[in-house]
Amino acid sequence: MNDARTELDLTEFGSGTVLSIGNFLIGIKIEDLRTAREFGALYLGYPRENSQAFTDFNLALKLRRPPSVCFASRLQIRIDGIAEFMHVTRDHGVPLLESAMNWCLGTRINRTMIIHSAVLERDGFGLLLPGMSGSGKSTLSACLVGQGWRLLSDEAALIDLDDHLVYPHPRPISLKNESIDIIAERYPDWQRSPLYKETTKGTVTYLKAPTEAVGKARVPATPALILFPKFIAEETSRVARLDKVDAFMNLQKQSTNYRFLLDRGFEVLTKVVEGCDHAILYFSDLNRALELIESAWADSLSHKAQR
């Protein structure tokens, strides 16, 4: 494996490079200089592999110049040589790349169970925050990282089919709309991308993954607590316990490849649910939500010790 980059080299993206992110190798080629600069800054500290290495998937961001000066240039993603995503304006290159990586994880990978969830680690144990966009998981993740938790992923819990541990896939944390100012106020020095306005999810920015998370990108955690966050304005923040059946069903809905794993998927998800505490976190107050997470975490580790 090549050393991680310490200085931004835009030429590597023009010719193509291979990023090592956890247990995945992703080929990246970017024709647009602006996108290469912004994307490269977010992934500066990640290890690179030899360009001839076998990759899990390859992304090429193509610059499409219009036939007339009356039209603006556009960007398009090709995945393994095939165009998969619609064209976007040149100021949306990074969101397009990030969305394409998420899409590939959810549709191309079946050697591990994938659950749409943020994942954080403390003392070797993992906290899963499964939820769809708008549930608050990214905002909570950023705050927990700011309080000393290790980021495994903002987007995907990768559960190994054999040892049932959750493996890291640390990439930038995606913040949207109101969450951007909330986190910027709490952590003004956290390196982030520019604001990308008028995307399909509104205004978006990306927080650079912490150095520790990237450095420990192959160190797994034992799942201990599963909290399903649900942000509801003016809702009283509280934790509502879930029984095993409801937890299983909710996790199944959040898994992108459960149905493809058949009996193996049922076995893995059952083991994870049996080994964890599980609850729904309703919240509107961020500070109170963080307190509730810490309390639920302490209870969960106590239960782990008693098992």
Disulfide bonds with the S-S distance in Angstrom:
none
